[in-house]
Amino acid sequence: SKDEDEVEDTEVLAQKRAVRSRLLTLRDHVPELVKNESAAAILILNKATDYIHSLQAEEQKLLLEKENLQARQQQLLKETEHMETG
């Protein structure tokens, strides 16, 4: 019926608005796209994926650096103990 079609159309439009709103929110969290007001959905998704991968790589680098610093700290603590008791 016509009423059912109108309700369905309204729901589809609401879903499209919700998706677009979420895409714009995502765009605003990707540094490369912050000022790109007209970015297409596929560009937003691709750049967001690239940004996530770069953040993951940075996280791995920082975790390795943290492990190295913790190992160095333990080494220095042992040296300090040895100096105090020696």
N, C-alpha and C positions, 0 to 999 in steps of 0.2 A: 504494500500500500504506500501511498504518498507520504503519510506520516512516518512510517517505518523507515522509508528512504531518507527523510529529512533527519531523523534521529541518528541514523547510521552516518550520514554525511557530517553531522555535527560532531559525532564521536571521532570520525576520521580526522577532521580538522583539528580537534582538540589534541589528538595524538601527534599530529604533525607539529603543532605549536610546542608541545612538550618536548619532542625530539629536538626541534630547532633550539629551544631554550637551553637544553642540556648541551648541545653542540657549542653554543655561544659561551656557556660556562666553561666548557673544556678548552675552547679557543683562548679564553682569557687566562688560562693557567699554563699556556705554552708560550714561553718568552718570545719565540720567533714570530708568533701570530698576534700578539697582544694588540698591535696597532693596525692589524689587517681586518678592517670592518667587513670586507666583502669576501672573506675566505669561503671557498666551497666546502661542503661537508667532507668530501674525500680528502681535500687538502688538510683540513682540521684533523681528521682521523690519522692520516699518514704522518703528519708532523708530531702529533701527540704520541704516536707509537715510537717515532725516532727519539723524542724527548725522554720517554720512559726508558728506552734502551740506554741512552746516555746517562741517565740517573742511576740505572742499575750498574753500569760500568764504573761510574764514580763511586758508588757504594762499595763495590768490590775492591777498588783501589784503596779506599779509606779503611776498610776492614783489614786489609793486608798491612797497611801502615800502622794501624792500631796494634795488631799482633806483634809487629816488629818493635814498636815502642814498649809494649808490655814485656817482651823478652829482654830488651835493653834495661828496663827498670829492674827486673829480677837480677840481671847480671850485676848491676850497680849496687843493689842491696846486698848481694852476697859479698862483693868486694868491700863494701863498707863494714859489714859484719866481721870479715876477715881482718880488716885493719884495726877494728876496735878490740878484737880478742888477741891479735897477734902481737 
